[in-house]
Structure formats: structure tokens, C-alpha cells
């Protein structure tokens, strides 16, 4: 096949098959010395596992400092527990001053909780709640809740004035938590709950009973607190 006429304008010599000066084709060297000079086989990139969602409730809290624990308490550690039960739609039992409510938490608000009770929504005020627990754990919780008749006879209701409520020292709670020392918490309704502290926040205390099941006690419902002496 004849090329283009060099006498015509715009004619350029053909560069078919020519390489640029100094250009060398790329060759992949094998990373291991015995195989040097052989082309490397491209391996598929490893698939990184999807990082798990951080869960404060699974942190080894027993090994953190007091300052970090108090910071977590100030940020609302109990709020994470409520949010977890909302995601899992866990049936809960809420013991109020005048009744016991069983339902699923649908929404958390600063001063109220929206529950799904028998297919209907119901809003309860947090000040009306003395303690709560998972409904599935009820058979292993009720036998360990005692009643102080002298406190029950006072017929106390929720205390609206924060300055008149029983104040629990956070340092005492933290020390009992670190040493796994049992506490005895008496509520305004006369209920006496004995166990070790699993965690505590600004508004709640999670107490693990001897049956290894836990109760969430609201600090505004506390009447007295004592520490077991070995």
C-alpha cells in the first residue's frame, strides 16, 4: 500500500510501531527475590470488614479512670441504655408510685417517655418512675425486691423540688462500683434493692441483683442509700 505523497502539504512521516525515545514498557517485578524477573500476579484487594457501631454499653468501664467515668455520667450514660431498648423494642416494666406499666419504649424525651402499651401510645413522666427492668427478667427480679414497711407507710410521692431530694454522692457510687461492693438502695415507695452497681449516670443507677439480672433505679426516687460492710 502506497503512503501519502510527500509533495502535498501537511504530509508527515508515518510513526506506526515507533516508540518514544527513552520510553520503556512497564514491567511488574515480583516482590520475592526467588521470583525476580517474573511478572507479578495481581491479587484482589482484601475486603475490609465493616466497622462495628461503637457501643458505650460494651466498654470495659471497670478499667477507666474516675474522671472519665464522671464525664460519661455527665454526658448521660443512662440515655444510651434507653436508646438501646428503643432500637431493640424491648418489652419493659415501669414501676410507678401508683401503678405498674408494661410496654415498649417508643420515644425518649428530656422529661417524658412515650410507651406502647397494649397497642396504644401512652406518655409517662420520668418523675413518676421509681425503677424499671426488662419484662423477660421479671421472674428473677421480683424475689429479690424487699419492702420496708416503715418507709411505705409514709406514702411518699415524687419530689418535685430537686433540693429536697435525697442526694447520693457520686464518689461513693464510683468507689462501690470499682470494688464491686454491694449497696442497699431504699426507694420512696419502700422498695429495698440490694446488689452491685453495673453503671450509674446523672439520673439512673443500674443495680445487678444476686440473680445476675439488673434493675434501673431513678435517683430522684431514692430515699436512702447504705453500703455493705465486709
Secondary structure as GFF3:
##gff-version 3
##sequence-region A 1 230
A	DSSP	three_ten_helix	33	35	.	.	.	ID=ss1
A	DSSP	three_ten_helix	56	58	.	.	.	ID=ss2
A	DSSP	three_ten_helix	61	63	.	.	.	ID=ss3
A	DSSP	alpha_helix	66	74	.	.	.	ID=ss4
A	DSSP	alpha_helix	77	88	.	.	.	ID=ss5
A	DSSP	beta_strand	91	96	.	.	.	ID=ss6
A	DSSP	beta_strand	100	108	.	.	.	ID=ss7
A	DSSP	beta_strand	112	117	.	.	.	ID=ss8
A	DSSP	beta_strand	120	125	.	.	.	ID=ss9
A	DSSP	three_ten_helix	126	128	.	.	.	ID=ss10
A	DSSP	beta_strand	129	134	.	.	.	ID=ss11
A	DSSP	three_ten_helix	135	140	.	.	.	ID=ss12
A	DSSP	three_ten_helix	142	144	.	.	.	ID=ss13
A	DSSP	beta_strand	145	147	.	.	.	ID=ss14
A	DSSP	alpha_helix	149	152	.	.	.	ID=ss15
A	DSSP	three_ten_helix	162	164	.	.	.	ID=ss16
A	DSSP	alpha_helix	170	179	.	.	.	ID=ss17
A	DSSP	beta_strand	183	187	.	.	.	ID=ss18
A	DSSP	beta_strand	191	200	.	.	.	ID=ss19
A	DSSP	beta_strand	204	208	.	.	.	ID=ss20
A	DSSP	beta_strand	214	218	.	.	.	ID=ss21
A	DSSP	three_ten_helix	219	221	.	.	.	ID=ss22
A	DSSP	beta_strand	222	227	.	.	.	ID=ss23
###
